[in-house]
Amino acid sequence: MLKVLKPGFYTTVQDLGRVGCQQFGVPVSGTMDMRALKVANSLLGNTDEAAVLEITMSGPKIEFLASTSICISGGNMSPKLNDSSIKNDSLISVSKGDILSFGKLVSGFSIY
């Protein structure tokens, strides 16, 4: 479970979209960077279809209300866990009460 302390510029929940529903007027939509979504889900042991947070341009500040694992993929938004820098595309263990935050956008536009 998460508690959003600061929402960031544009953070949404995304997945691979709604393929096969266009005849009903439903656009595919979904994530902007399917590769980053799949990398993050793979490292976490999730299926490709699992939903992710898509964080655009500036990141949120999130408190974890339970221990879990996370992965950040896509662009580089200077992610930090409890004010310590963390790397993209790696499995990160978080504990209850940990705070995930983001700083300067270094590369890319969206992260997952």
N, CA, C and O atoms as CSV, one atom per row, in Angstrom:
chain,resi,resn,atom,element,x,y,z
A,1,MET,N,N,0.832,-1.174,0.000
A,1,MET,CA,C,0.000,0.000,0.000
A,1,MET,C,C,0.878,1.240,0.000
A,1,MET,O,O,1.973,1.252,0.562
A,2,LEU,N,N,0.377,2.265,-0.636
A,2,LEU,CA,C,1.117,3.513,-0.784
A,2,LEU,C,C,0.308,4.675,-0.240
A,2,LEU,O,O,-0.923,4.667,-0.252
A,3,LYS,N,N,1.030,5.665,0.233
A,3,LYS,CA,C,0.410,6.940,0.592
A,3,LYS,C,C,1.112,8.004,-0.241
A,3,LYS,O,O,2.323,8.194,-0.127
A,4,VAL,N,N,0.352,8.691,-1.070
A,4,VAL,CA,C,0.925,9.732,-1.913
A,4,VAL,C,C,1.045,11.006,-1.084
A,4,VAL,O,O,0.045,11.595,-0.673
A,5,LEU,N,N,2.289,11.420,-0.846
A,5,LEU,CA,C,2.550,12.633,-0.072
A,5,LEU,C,C,2.555,13.865,-0.968
A,5,LEU,O,O,2.189,14.959,-0.539
A,6,LYS,N,N,2.977,13.675,-2.224
A,6,LYS,CA,C,3.006,14.740,-3.231
A,6,LYS,C,C,2.758,14.060,-4.577
A,6,LYS,O,O,3.446,13.091,-4.895
A,7,PRO,N,N,1.801,14.532,-5.379
A,7,PRO,CA,C,1.426,13.790,-6.580
A,7,PRO,C,C,2.395,13.876,-7.754
A,7,PRO,O,O,2.351,13.014,-8.631
A,8,GLY,N,N,3.262,14.874,-7.807
A,8,GLY,CA,C,4.072,15.056,-8.999
A,8,GLY,C,C,3.244,15.740,-10.072
A,8,GLY,O,O,2.084,16.085,-9.845
A,9,PHE,N,N,3.839,15.937,-11.244
A,9,PHE,CA,C,3.147,16.665,-12.310
A,9,PHE,C,C,1.998,15.848,-12.904
A,9,PHE,O,O,0.871,16.332,-13.011
A,10,TYR,N,N,2.296,14.607,-13.286
A,10,TYR,CA,C,1.282,13.787,-13.951
A,10,TYR,C,C,1.615,12.315,-13.715
A,10,TYR,O,O,2.393,11.722,-14.463
A,11,THR,N,N,1.036,11.742,-12.695
A,11,THR,CA,C,1.252,10.347,-12.346
A,11,THR,C,C,-0.063,9.601,-12.519
A,11,THR,O,O,-1.078,9.974,-11.932
A,12,THR,N,N,-0.039,8.541,-13.329
A,12,THR,CA,C,-1.243,7.757,-13.595
A,12,THR,C,C,-0.935,6.270,-13.442
A,12,THR,O,O,0.229,5.869,-13.407
A,13,VAL,N,N,-1.970,5.472,-13.351
A,13,VAL,CA,C,-1.840,4.016,-13.370
A,13,VAL,C,C,-2.067,3.573,-14.811
A,13,VAL,O,O,-3.092,3.896,-15.410
A,14,GLN,N,N,-1.102,2.828,-15.368
A,14,GLN,CA,C,-1.187,2.398,-16.770
A,14,GLN,C,C,-0.851,0.916,-16.889
A,14,GLN,O,O,-0.208,0.332,-16.017
A,15,ASP,N,N,-1.303,0.329,-17.988
A,15,ASP,CA,C,-0.955,-1.045,-18.339
A,15,ASP,C,C,-0.721,-1.092,-19.850
A,15,ASP,O,O,-0.437,-0.062,-20.461
A,16,LEU,N,N,-0.835,-2.259,-20.451
A,16,LEU,CA,C,-0.574,-2.389,-21.889
A,16,LEU,C,C,-1.709,-1.896,-22.767
A,16,LEU,O,O,-1.559,-1.854,-23.988
A,17,GLY,N,N,-2.826,-1.527,-22.191
A,17,GLY,CA,C,-3.919,-0.966,-22.960
A,17,GLY,C,C,-5.037,-1.960,-23.227
A,17,GLY,O,O,-5.045,-3.069,-22.695
A,18,ARG,N,N,-5.970,-1.545,-24.052
A,18,ARG,CA,C,-7.178,-2.321,-24.352
A,18,ARG,C,C,-7.163,-2.801,-25.789
A,18,ARG,O,O,-7.963,-2.339,-26.603
A,19,VAL,N,N,-6.275,-3.712,-26.112
A,19,VAL,CA,C,-6.169,-4.249,-27.467
A,19,VAL,C,C,-7.414,-5.088,-27.772
A,19,VAL,O,O,-7.848,-5.888,-26.943
A,20,GLY,N,N,-7.982,-4.899,-28.967
A,20,GLY,CA,C,-9.114,-5.703,-29.403
A,20,GLY,C,C,-10.471,-5.094,-29.098
A,20,GLY,O,O,-11.493,-5.742,-29.321
A,21,CYS,N,N,-10.509,-3.870,-28.597
A,21,CYS,CA,C,-11.795,-3.236,-28.275
A,21,CYS,C,C,-12.084,-2.025,-29.160
A,21,CYS,O,O,-13.058,-1.308,-28.931
A,22,GLN,N,N,-11.247,-1.796,-30.165
A,22,GLN,CA,C,-11.402,-0.605,-30.981
A,22,GLN,C,C,-12.742,-0.572,-31.721
A,22,GLN,O,O,-13.285,0.506,-31.963
A,23,GLN,N,N,-13.280,-1.742,-32.081
A,23,GLN,CA,C,-14.573,-1.772,-32.783
A,23,GLN,C,C,-15.707,-1.251,-31.911
A,23,GLN,O,O,-16.791,-0.953,-32.413
A,24,PHE,N,N,-15.462,-1.141,-30.598
A,24,PHE,CA,C,-16.452,-0.594,-29.672
A,24,PHE,C,C,-16.160,0.860,-29.314
A,24,PHE,O,O,-16.813,1.437,-28.444
A,25,GLY,N,N,-15.175,1.447,-29.992
A,25,GLY,CA,C,-14.834,2.847,-29.754
A,25,GLY,C,C,-13.870,3.055,-28.604
A,25,GLY,O,O,-13.692,4.183,-28.143
A,26,VAL,N,N,-13.241,1.982,-28.131
A,26,VAL,CA,C,-12.292,2.087,-27.020
A,26,VAL,C,C,-10.877,2.150,-27.597
A,26,VAL,O,O,-10.443,1.204,-28.254
A,27,PRO,N,N,-10.152,3.247,-27.364
A,27,PRO,CA,C,-8.787,3.332,-27.884
A,27,PRO,C,C,-7.865,2.381,-27.129
A,27,PRO,O,O,-8.155,2.000,-25.995
A,28,VAL,N,N,-6.759,1.999,-27.756
A,28,VAL,CA,C,-5.797,1.106,-27.095
A,28,VAL,C,C,-5.267,1.753,-25.825
A,28,VAL,O,O,-5.239,1.111,-24.775
A,29,SER,N,N,-4.845,3.012,-25.901
A,29,SER,CA,C,-4.282,3.740,-24.751
A,29,SER,C,C,-3.131,2.956,-24.130
A,29,SER,O,O,-2.330,2.371,-24.859
A,30,GLY,N,N,-3.029,2.930,-22.807
A,30,GLY,CA,C,-1.950,2.217,-22.140
A,30,GLY,C,C,-0.712,3.074,-21.975
A,30,GLY,O,O,-0.728,4.281,-22.220
A,31,THR,N,N,0.349,2.431,-21.560
A,31,THR,CA,C,1.599,3.107,-21.243
A,31,THR,C,C,2.257,3.743,-22.465
A,31,THR,O,O,2.058,3.292,-23.593
A,32,MET,N,N,3.034,4.784,-22.230
A,32,MET,CA,C,3.776,5.441,-23.305
A,32,MET,C,C,5.036,4.658,-23.681
A,32,MET,O,O,5.505,4.754,-24.815
A,33,ASP,N,N,5.588,3.887,-22.744
A,33,ASP,CA,C,6.846,3.167,-22.958
A,33,ASP,C,C,6.653,1.705,-22.555
A,33,ASP,O,O,6.897,1.326,-21.409
A,34,MET,N,N,6.215,0.898,-23.508
A,34,MET,CA,C,5.934,-0.511,-23.207
A,34,MET,C,C,7.177,-1.267,-22.776
A,34,MET,O,O,7.093,-2.166,-21.939
A,35,ARG,N,N,8.325,-0.921,-23.331
A,35,ARG,CA,C,9.565,-1.599,-22.959
A,35,ARG,C,C,9.864,-1.385,-21.479
A,35,ARG,O,O,10.177,-2.342,-20.771
A,36,ALA,N,N,9.773,-0.144,-21.003
A,36,ALA,CA,C,10.056,0.157,-19.597
A,36,ALA,C,C,9.069,-0.551,-18.674
A,36,ALA,O,O,9.459,-1.063,-17.624
A,37,LEU,N,N,7.795,-0.583,-19.056
A,37,LEU,CA,C,6.787,-1.308,-18.268
A,37,LEU,C,C,7.159,-2.778,-18.164
A,37,LEU,O,O,7.103,-3.360,-17.080
A,38,LYS,N,N,7.540,-3.383,-19.291
A,38,LYS,CA,C,7.877,-4.809,-19.302
A,38,LYS,C,C,9.148,-5.100,-18.515
A,38,LYS,O,O,9.226,-6.127,-17.841
A,39,VAL,N,N,10.147,-4.221,-18.583
A,39,VAL,CA,C,11.378,-4.407,-17.804
A,39,VAL,C,C,11.063,-4.379,-16.315
A,39,VAL,O,O,11.496,-5.260,-15.572
A,40,ALA,N,N,10.313,-3.373,-15.876
A,40,ALA,CA,C,9.971,-3.257,-14.455
A,40,ALA,C,C,9.181,-4.474,-13.983
A,40,ALA,O,O,9.488,-5.048,-12.938
A,41,ASN,N,N,8.167,-4.870,-14.749
A,41,ASN,CA,C,7.364,-6.026,-14.353
A,41,ASN,C,C,8.175,-7.309,-14.338
A,41,ASN,O,O,7.981,-8.151,-13.462
A,42,SER,N,N,9.075,-7.470,-15.287
A,42,SER,CA,C,9.925,-8.664,-15.331
A,42,SER,C,C,10.817,-8.756,-14.096
A,42,SER,O,O,10.915,-9.817,-13.480
A,43,LEU,N,N,11.465,-7.655,-13.732
A,43,LEU,CA,C,12.335,-7.654,-12.561
A,43,LEU,C,C,11.564,-7.933,-11.267
A,43,LEU,O,O,12.115,-8.485,-10.315
A,44,LEU,N,N,10.290,-7.548,-11.244
A,44,LEU,CA,C,9.455,-7.774,-10.064
A,44,LEU,C,C,8.784,-9.144,-10.066
A,44,LEU,O,O,8.139,-9.525,-9.089
A,45,GLY,N,N,8.936,-9.884,-11.168
A,45,GLY,CA,C,8.295,-11.196,-11.261
A,45,GLY,C,C,6.824,-11.113,-11.612
A,45,GLY,O,O,6.084,-12.074,-11.406
A,46,ASN,N,N,6.388,-9.975,-12.140
A,46,ASN,CA,C,5.006,-9.784,-12.554
A,46,ASN,C,C,4.834,-10.175,-14.015
A,46,ASN,O,O,5.814,-10.299,-14.749
A,47,THR,N,N,3.590,-10.370,-14.436
A,47,THR,CA,C,3.317,-10.558,-15.851
A,47,THR,C,C,3.457,-9.211,-16.558
A,47,THR,O,O,3.402,-8.160,-15.919
A,48,ASP,N,N,3.637,-9.248,-17.870
A,48,ASP,CA,C,3.736,-8.004,-18.652
A,48,ASP,C,C,2.488,-7.144,-18.506
A,48,ASP,O,O,2.561,-5.919,-18.608
A,49,GLU,N,N,1.346,-7.779,-18.268
A,49,GLU,CA,C,0.070,-7.068,-18.211
A,49,GLU,C,C,-0.159,-6.319,-16.902
A,49,GLU,O,O,-1.110,-5.544,-16.807
A,50,ALA,N,N,0.675,-6.523,-15.900
A,50,ALA,CA,C,0.462,-5.873,-14.597
A,50,ALA,C,C,0.560,-4.349,-14.741
A,50,ALA,O,O,1.406,-3.835,-15.472
A,51,ALA,N,N,-0.309,-3.652,-14.039
A,51,ALA,CA,C,-0.331,-2.188,-14.079
A,51,ALA,C,C,0.858,-1.600,-13.330
A,51,ALA,O,O,1.381,-2.206,-12.395
A,52,VAL,N,N,1.272,-0.423,-13.751
A,52,VAL,CA,C,2.392,0.300,-13.139
A,52,VAL,C,C,1.991,1.762,-12.956
A,52,VAL,O,O,1.008,2.227,-13.534
A,53,LEU,N,N,2.761,2.470,-12.150
A,53,LEU,CA,C,2.618,3.923,-12.098
A,53,LEU,C,C,3.439,4.495,-13.244
A,53,LEU,O,O,4.616,4.167,-13.390
A,54,GLU,N,N,2.830,5.343,-14.052
A,54,GLU,CA,C,3.542,6.064,-15.104
A,54,GLU,C,C,3.726,7.493,-14.598
A,54,GLU,O,O,2.757,8.228,-14.410
A,55,ILE,N,N,4.968,7.868,-14.383
A,55,ILE,CA,C,5.312,9.165,-13.797
A,55,ILE,C,C,5.910,10.025,-14.901
A,55,ILE,O,O,6.904,9.650,-15.524
A,56,THR,N,N,5.299,11.178,-15.139
A,56,THR,CA,C,5.686,12.019,-16.271
A,56,THR,C,C,6.221,13.371,-15.817
A,56,THR,O,O,5.564,14.081,-15.056
A,57,MET,N,N,7.391,13.716,-16.277
A,57,MET,CA,C,8.056,15.013,-16.151
A,57,MET,C,C,8.582,15.334,-14.753
A,57,MET,O,O,9.738,15.739,-14.631
A,58,SER,N,N,7.799,15.175,-13.708
A,58,SER,CA,C,8.303,15.347,-12.342
A,58,SER,C,C,7.613,14.327,-11.456
A,58,SER,O,O,6.423,14.050,-11.610
A,59,GLY,N,N,8.375,13.775,-10.528
A,59,GLY,CA,C,7.871,12.642,-9.770
A,59,GLY,C,C,7.122,12.976,-8.500
A,59,GLY,O,O,7.216,14.083,-7.970
A,60,PRO,N,N,6.374,11.991,-8.022
A,60,PRO,CA,C,5.660,12.141,-6.763
A,60,PRO,C,C,6.571,11.862,-5.578
A,60,PRO,O,O,7.733,11.489,-5.746
A,61,LYS,N,N,6.045,12.042,-4.408
A,61,LYS,CA,C,6.698,11.631,-3.167
A,61,LYS,C,C,5.748,10.628,-2.526
A,61,LYS,O,O,4.593,10.951,-2.247
A,62,ILE,N,N,6.238,9.397,-2.290
A,62,ILE,CA,C,5.386,8.292,-1.868
A,62,ILE,C,C,5.926,7.673,-0.584
A,62,ILE,O,O,7.124,7.422,-0.457
A,63,GLU,N,N,5.029,7.432,0.359
A,63,GLU,CA,C,5.373,6.689,1.579
A,63,GLU,C,C,4.823,5.276,1.438
A,63,GLU,O,O,3.678,5.084,1.030
A,64,PHE,N,N,5.643,4.295,1.777
A,64,PHE,CA,C,5.201,2.900,1.732
A,64,PHE,C,C,4.586,2.530,3.069
A,64,PHE,O,O,5.195,2.737,4.119
A,65,LEU,N,N,3.373,1.982,3.029
A,65,LEU,CA,C,2.658,1.612,4.243
A,65,LEU,C,C,2.838,0.135,4.574
A,65,LEU,O,O,2.285,-0.363,5.555
A,66,ALA,N,N,3.618,-0.559,3.748
A,66,ALA,CA,C,3.953,-1.964,3.970
A,66,ALA,C,C,5.277,-2.249,3.268
A,66,ALA,O,O,5.650,-1.553,2.324
A,67,SER,N,N,5.970,-3.261,3.727
A,67,SER,CA,C,7.218,-3.672,3.080
A,67,SER,C,C,6.890,-4.334,1.749
A,67,SER,O,O,5.909,-5.069,1.636
A,68,THR,N,N,7.715,-4.068,0.748
A,68,THR,CA,C,7.497,-4.620,-0.587
A,68,THR,C,C,8.779,-4.490,-1.401
A,68,THR,O,O,9.820,-4.109,-0.865
A,69,SER,N,N,8.709,-4.797,-2.664
A,69,SER,CA,C,9.817,-4.578,-3.599
A,69,SER,C,C,9.322,-3.667,-4.711
A,69,SER,O,O,8.156,-3.717,-5.104
A,70,ILE,N,N,10.226,-2.835,-5.210
A,70,ILE,CA,C,9.905,-1.931,-6.309
A,70,ILE,C,C,11.000,-2.001,-7.361
A,70,ILE,O,O,12.086,-2.525,-7.110
A,71,CYS,N,N,10.711,-1.480,-8.516
A,71,CYS,CA,C,11.683,-1.328,-9.587
A,71,CYS,C,C,11.329,-0.052,-10.322
A,71,CYS,O,O,10.151,0.221,-10.554
A,72,ILE,N,N,12.318,0.727,-10.687
A,72,ILE,CA,C,12.106,1.943,-11.461
A,72,ILE,C,C,12.759,1.735,-12.818
A,72,ILE,O,O,13.919,1.331,-12.901
A,73,SER,N,N,12.010,2.014,-13.883
A,73,SER,CA,C,12.512,1.812,-15.227
A,73,SER,C,C,12.100,3.002,-16.093
A,73,SER,O,O,11.252,3.804,-15.700
A,74,GLY,N,N,12.701,3.106,-17.260
A,74,GLY,CA,C,12.386,4.210,-18.170
A,74,GLY,C,C,13.387,5.331,-18.002
A,74,GLY,O,O,14.589,5.087,-17.895
A,75,GLY,N,N,12.897,6.559,-17.980
A,75,GLY,CA,C,13.766,7.728,-17.840
A,75,GLY,C,C,14.443,7.794,-16.482
A,75,GLY,O,O,14.165,6.990,-15.592
A,76,ASN,N,N,15.330,8.757,-16.339
A,76,ASN,CA,C,16.039,8.953,-15.065
A,76,ASN,C,C,15.550,10.252,-14.438
A,76,ASN,O,O,15.787,11.339,-14.965
A,77,MET,N,N,14.870,10.123,-13.312
A,77,MET,CA,C,14.340,11.265,-12.583
A,77,MET,C,C,15.002,11.370,-11.210
A,77,MET,O,O,14.374,11.807,-10.246
A,78,SER,N,N,16.257,10.972,-11.126
A,78,SER,CA,C,17.041,11.042,-9.882
A,78,SER,C,C,16.265,10.466,-8.694
A,78,SER,O,O,16.034,11.164,-7.708
A,79,PRO,N,N,15.859,9.176,-8.788
A,79,PRO,CA,C,15.071,8.584,-7.706
A,79,PRO,C,C,15.881,8.419,-6.424
A,79,PRO,O,O,17.082,8.150,-6.450
A,80,LYS,N,N,15.179,8.589,-5.297
A,80,LYS,CA,C,15.800,8.421,-3.983
A,80,LYS,C,C,14.861,7.652,-3.065
A,80,LYS,O,O,13.645,7.844,-3.099
A,81,LEU,N,N,15.432,6.790,-2.255
A,81,LEU,CA,C,14.696,6.107,-1.212
A,81,LEU,C,C,15.283,6.583,0.109
A,81,LEU,O,O,16.453,6.338,0.405
A,82,ASN,N,N,14.468,7.260,0.893
A,82,ASN,CA,C,14.932,7.853,2.158
A,82,ASN,C,C,16.155,8.739,1.942
A,82,ASN,O,O,17.108,8.679,2.717
A,83,ASP,N,N,16.133,9.554,0.902
A,83,ASP,CA,C,17.189,10.512,0.556
A,83,ASP,C,C,18.489,9.873,0.076
A,83,ASP,O,O,19.497,10.568,-0.057
A,84,SER,N,N,18.490,8.550,-0.191
A,84,SER,CA,C,19.656,7.876,-0.775
A,84,SER,C,C,19.340,7.523,-2.217
A,84,SER,O,O,18.289,6.949,-2.501
A,85,SER,N,N,20.238,7.859,-3.126
A,85,SER,CA,C,20.024,7.583,-4.547
A,85,SER,C,C,19.851,6.089,-4.802
A,85,SER,O,O,20.517,5.258,-4.185
A,86,ILE,N,N,18.947,5.764,-5.719
A,86,ILE,CA,C,18.752,4.376,-6.143
A,86,ILE,C,C,18.855,4.314,-7.652
A,86,ILE,O,O,18.667,5.318,-8.340
A,87,LYS,N,N,19.156,3.127,-8.165
A,87,LYS,CA,C,19.377,2.939,-9.597
A,87,LYS,C,C,18.123,2.440,-10.303
A,87,LYS,O,O,17.292,1.743,-9.721
A,88,ASN,N,N,18.012,2.812,-11.552
A,88,ASN,CA,C,16.964,2.268,-12.416
A,88,ASN,C,C,17.257,0.807,-12.732
A,88,ASN,O,O,18.394,0.346,-12.631
A,89,ASP,N,N,16.215,0.098,-13.112
A,89,ASP,CA,C,16.299,-1.276,-13.601
A,89,ASP,C,C,16.961,-2.228,-12.616
A,89,ASP,O,O,17.728,-3.106,-13.011
A,90,SER,N,N,16.666,-2.054,-11.341
A,90,SER,CA,C,17.135,-2.987,-10.316
A,90,SER,C,C,16.014,-3.210,-9.311
A,90,SER,O,O,15.169,-2.338,-9.105
A,91,LEU,N,N,16.013,-4.374,-8.693
A,91,LEU,CA,C,15.016,-4.718,-7.685
A,91,LEU,C,C,15.420,-4.064,-6.367
A,91,LEU,O,O,16.551,-4.225,-5.908
A,92,ILE,N,N,14.496,-3.334,-5.767
A,92,ILE,CA,C,14.788,-2.575,-4.552
A,92,ILE,C,C,13.793,-2.977,-3.473
A,92,ILE,O,O,12.582,-2.912,-3.687
A,93,SER,N,N,14.294,-3.389,-2.324
A,93,SER,CA,C,13.429,-3.725,-1.191
A,93,SER,C,C,13.133,-2.457,-0.410
A,93,SER,O,O,14.032,-1.672,-0.109
A,94,VAL,N,N,11.862,-2.268,-0.086
A,94,VAL,CA,C,11.464,-1.123,0.722
A,94,VAL,C,C,10.755,-1.626,1.971
A,94,VAL,O,O,10.125,-2.684,1.965
A,95,SER,N,N,10.867,-0.855,3.030
A,95,SER,CA,C,10.249,-1.198,4.310
A,95,SER,C,C,9.104,-0.242,4.602
A,95,SER,O,O,9.024,0.852,4.044
A,96,LYS,N,N,8.242,-0.671,5.470
A,96,LYS,CA,C,7.145,0.183,5.911
A,96,LYS,C,C,7.731,1.500,6.430
A,96,LYS,O,O,8.672,1.497,7.224
A,97,GLY,N,N,7.171,2.616,5.977
A,97,GLY,CA,C,7.638,3.937,6.388
A,97,GLY,C,C,8.677,4.557,5.477
A,97,GLY,O,O,8.969,5.747,5.600
A,98,ASP,N,N,9.250,3.771,4.554
A,98,ASP,CA,C,10.227,4.327,3.608
A,98,ASP,C,C,9.548,5.351,2.705
A,98,ASP,O,O,8.355,5.258,2.417
A,99,ILE,N,N,10.343,6.337,2.263
A,99,ILE,CA,C,9.853,7.407,1.400
A,99,ILE,C,C,10.605,7.369,0.071
A,99,ILE,O,O,11.834,7.434,0.035
A,100,LEU,N,N,9.843,7.262,-1.021
A,100,LEU,CA,C,10.384,7.319,-2.373
A,100,LEU,C,C,10.135,8.720,-2.913
A,100,LEU,O,O,9.014,9.227,-2.864
A,101,SER,N,N,11.195,9.340,-3.431
A,101,SER,CA,C,11.054,10.681,-4.002
A,101,SER,C,C,11.880,10.770,-5.277
A,101,SER,O,O,12.700,9.901,-5.572
A,102,PHE,N,N,11.647,11.829,-6.014
A,102,PHE,CA,C,12.321,12.027,-7.291
A,102,PHE,C,C,12.843,13.450,-7.359
A,102,PHE,O,O,12.251,14.375,-6.803
A,103,GLY,N,N,13.969,13.610,-8.054
A,103,GLY,CA,C,14.571,14.926,-8.196
A,103,GLY,C,C,14.572,15.371,-9.642
A,103,GLY,O,O,13.565,15.263,-10.342
A,104,LYS,N,N,15.703,15.866,-10.076
A,104,LYS,CA,C,15.876,16.429,-11.412
A,104,LYS,C,C,15.686,15.366,-12.493
A,104,LYS,O,O,16.161,14.238,-12.369
A,105,LEU,N,N,14.983,15.753,-13.550
A,105,LEU,CA,C,14.819,14.900,-14.722
A,105,LEU,C,C,16.124,14.938,-15.512
A,105,LEU,O,O,16.474,15.968,-16.088
A,106,VAL,N,N,16.846,13.808,-15.539
A,106,VAL,CA,C,18.145,13.720,-16.205
A,106,VAL,C,C,17.997,13.256,-17.648
A,106,VAL,O,O,18.663,13.772,-18.546
A,107,SER,N,N,17.118,12.278,-17.865
A,107,SER,CA,C,16.906,11.756,-19.214
A,107,SER,C,C,15.505,11.164,-19.325
A,107,SER,O,O,14.895,10.777,-18.329
A,108,GLY,N,N,15.018,11.104,-20.543
A,108,GLY,CA,C,13.680,10.569,-20.763
A,108,GLY,C,C,12.612,11.564,-20.358
A,108,GLY,O,O,12.895,12.730,-20.085
A,109,PHE,N,N,11.376,11.081,-20.325
A,109,PHE,CA,C,10.253,11.942,-19.977
A,109,PHE,C,C,9.284,11.251,-19.018
A,109,PHE,O,O,8.597,11.897,-18.226
A,110,SER,N,N,9.250,9.920,-19.112
A,110,SER,CA,C,8.374,9.131,-18.251
A,110,SER,C,C,9.163,8.010,-17.594
A,110,SER,O,O,10.090,7.451,-18.182
A,111,ILE,N,N,8.776,7.692,-16.360
A,111,ILE,CA,C,9.380,6.558,-15.660
A,111,ILE,C,C,8.270,5.683,-15.123
A,111,ILE,O,O,7.118,6.101,-15.007
A,112,TYR,N,N,8.646,4.464,-14.799
A,112,TYR,CA,C,7.673,3.465,-14.366
A,112,TYR,C,C,8.157,2.783,-13.105
A,112,TYR,O,O,7.475,1.904,-12.578
